[in-house]
Amino acid sequence: MPSVLITGASRGLGLEFARQYASAGWCVHAGVRNLHGRPAIDDLKHDNVTTHDLDVS
C-alpha cells in the first residue's frame, strides 16, 4: 500500500487531498497543528489514516 504525508490536513486543500488519498486506499499520515477543535478531522476516520499533531512552521 503506498503512503503519503500531508501537512495542513485539518482544512482546505490538505483536508481534500487526505480525503482523496484515503478513498483511493493509500496509507495517509495527516499532519495537523491542533488535533482538537477541528470537526473536519473526524471526517478522516479511516483505517488507513493516522493523524499527527504536527506544526512545520
Beta strands, then each sheet from edge to edge (+ up, - down):
strand 1: 3-7
strand 2: 27-32
strand 3: 49-53
sheet 1: 1+ 2+ 3+
end
